[in-house]
Amino acid sequence: MKTITATERQTASHKAADYFGNGFHCAEAVAAAVLEAVGEDPSEAAAHATAFGGGFGRTFEEACGALSGAFIAIGHLYGRRQPGGGWDLPAKLGAEIRQRFSDDFETTHCATLRQRFGQELQMAECRQLVKKVTATLLAMLTHGHDNLSALPCDRPVGNRHIEA
C-alpha cells in the first residue's frame, strides 16, 4: 500500500467535499475518499454507505452520515471477514472517531447538526463536516499506525504503511 502524506490527507478531504457536492451524499463521500486515499477500491464501500446518508435512510433521525461513512471505511479496512474473529481494532477506531466527532460538533445527531447549520448554510456546512471527518479519520490512521498493529483483527494491518 502507498504511503499517505499530510498533503495527500488534505487532498483526500477536499476530494470528499467534491464527492459530496457532485452526486455522493455525506456517508458515501467520506467512505469513498478515505478508501481511495489508502489505495483501496472505494466502490463497494460507497455502495454500502448509501443507506446511511442523511442520518440513516435520509430520516435525519440518527447519526450523521459522515460519521457513518467513517465507520464503513473502518469496517472495510479492518472489519472481520469470518465469524468469531477479532474486532478490537475496528472497535477502538470506531469509538475514537465517534468521540472526536462528538468533541468537534457537540453531537452526532444529523437533525441537530442540520438545525444548527440552518437551511441556507446546510450544504456548505455539511461539506465542511465531510472534509473534517475524512481528514480526522486519515490522521487517526496515520498517527496511530504503530499502536494499530498491536490490536487483533482478521485483516492484517502490517501491510498498511501510512505515515505522517
Secondary structure, DSSP 4 states (H G I P E B T S, - for coil): -----HHHHHHHHHHHHHHHHTT--HHHHHHHHHHHHTT---HHHHHHHGGGTTTTTT-SSSB-HHHHHHHHHHHHHH--SSTT--BHHHHHHHHHHHHHHHHHHS--BHHHHHHHHHHHHHHHHHHHHHHHHHHHHHHHHHHTHHHHTTS-BSS-STT-----
